[in-house]
Amino acid sequence: MKIKYDKEVDAAYIQMSTKKPDGAVEIAEGVILHTTKRDEIVAIEILDATKKIPIKTLYTLELSAAA
């Protein structure tokens, strides 16, 4: 799992697979699932991220997943 945060646009991208996404579904305002043709979730994108989640927890999540 890889996590990227772009301060300029306040967006978080959580990549959960190396597969190429073929589509996207917005499941809530500013929360987008990137999926393959087989509906496998490849990534989660969170717009206006600082309003929705504490950004520091993203990096803790990344370290926990690697362990």
C-alpha positions in Angstrom: 0.0 0.0 0.0 1.3 3.5 -0.9 -0.1 6.7 0.4 0.4 10.1 -1.2 -0.8 13.5 0.0 -0.8 16.6 -2.2 -0.9 19.7 0.0 -1.5 22.1 -3.0 -4.9 20.4 -3.8 -5.5 18.9 -0.4 -6.0 15.4 -1.8 -4.9 12.0 -0.4 -4.4 9.0 -2.7 -4.2 5.5 -1.1 -3.0 3.0 -3.6 -3.9 -0.5 -2.6 -2.9 -2.4 -5.8 -0.4 -2.1 -8.7 -3.3 -2.9 -11.1 -4.3 -0.2 -13.5 -7.6 1.5 -12.7 -10.1 1.5 -15.5 -12.8 3.6 -13.8 -13.9 5.5 -10.7 -16.9 5.7 -8.5 -17.6 8.5 -6.1 -19.0 6.9 -3.0 -19.4 10.1 -1.0 -18.7 13.7 -1.8 -15.0 13.8 -2.5 -14.3 10.1 -1.8 -13.5 8.2 -4.9 -12.8 4.5 -5.4 -10.6 3.8 -8.4 -11.5 0.3 -9.8 -10.6 -2.2 -12.5 -13.0 -3.5 -15.1 -13.7 -6.4 -12.7 -14.7 -3.9 -10.0 -11.6 -4.6 -7.9 -10.7 -1.6 -5.8 -7.2 -0.3 -6.8 -7.1 3.0 -4.9 -9.1 5.4 -2.7 -8.8 9.2 -3.4 -10.0 11.7 -0.8 -10.5 15.3 -1.9 -10.5 18.1 0.7 -8.7 15.5 2.8 -7.9 17.7 5.8 -11.6 18.3 6.3 -12.3 14.6 6.3 -9.4 12.8 8.1 -6.4 13.7 10.3 -3.6 13.6 7.7 -1.0 12.3 10.1 -3.0 9.1 10.6 -2.4 8.3 6.9 1.3 7.9 7.5 0.7 5.8 10.6 -1.5 3.6 8.5 1.2 3.2 5.9 3.8 2.1 8.5 1.3 -0.3 10.2 0.5 -2.0 6.9 4.2 -2.5 6.1 5.0 -4.2 9.4 
